[in-house]
Amino acid sequence: MRVDIYRRAESDQRHSYLAVPEGRLIPEEATNTDWASEARGVEGGAQAELLGKYAIDGLEQQIAEKGYAITSLNGRVNDGA
């Protein structure tokens, strides 16, 4: 499964990430936040080595349940230098 990745800024130079199946729009329930495009066509599933940096656990399960996958509150990534 290939996904498009979006990110949003959080406090303390942290970011949350959202993954949707490649080419699909962000579902309505997740559009109330300003998401910026991060990456397109990233390989998910068994080949998801690159997704580790986005801290999205259970990618396929989340997408099956709600149409998108998101970083957990505890998994927000510190991108500060």
N, C-alpha and C positions, 0 to 999 in steps of 0.2 A: 504494500500500500504506500502510495506516495502522498505526502501532505504538504500544505503550505503553512508556514509558521509566521505568527504575528507576535509582537511584544508590546508591553505597556510598562511605563515607568511606575515604580512604587517608591516608598520612602527609603532613605538610607542608601541611595544608589543601587537599589535592587530592581529587578525586572521580573514580571510574570510573562509566561509564554502561552500561546493558544495555537493548537494545531487543528486544521480542518482538512478533509480530503482534498487533494489537488484540484484546483479549478472551481471549488464550491465557495459560496459566500459564507461569511460568518453568520451563524444562526441568530435570529432575532433576539433571543434572551441574552446573548453575549455582546450585542452591538451597543449597549449603553455605556461602554467604556471606549476611550480612544486607543485603538489598536493600530500600530504601525507595521507595515510589511517588513519581515525579517529575512525570510528565505522562501523560495518556491521550489516545489517538486523534490522535497527531501524524502529519501527512502525511509519508510517506517517498518514496523513489524520485525521479522527476524533479522533484517539487515539494518537495524536502527542504530548503529554505532554513533552516528552524528547527532542523534536526538538526545543523547546523554547530557549534553551541555545545556539543554533546555529544561531539565528536571521535570519532564512530563512522565509520570508513572502510569502504567496501564493504558498506554495509548490506544490500542485496538479496542479494549473493553470500554473505555470512556467514549470513543467515537461510536461504537455500537449502541451504547445506552442513550447518548444525547446528541450525537452528530458532530461533536467536537471534543477535544481533549485540552486540559489546562493544567498548568503548574499548580501543585498544591500550595496552600498557605505556607507550610513549613519548607517547601522546596524552592522558594523564590531565590533567584540567582543574583549574587552580588557581582555587578559588573564594574564596580569602582576600581580605579587604578591606584 
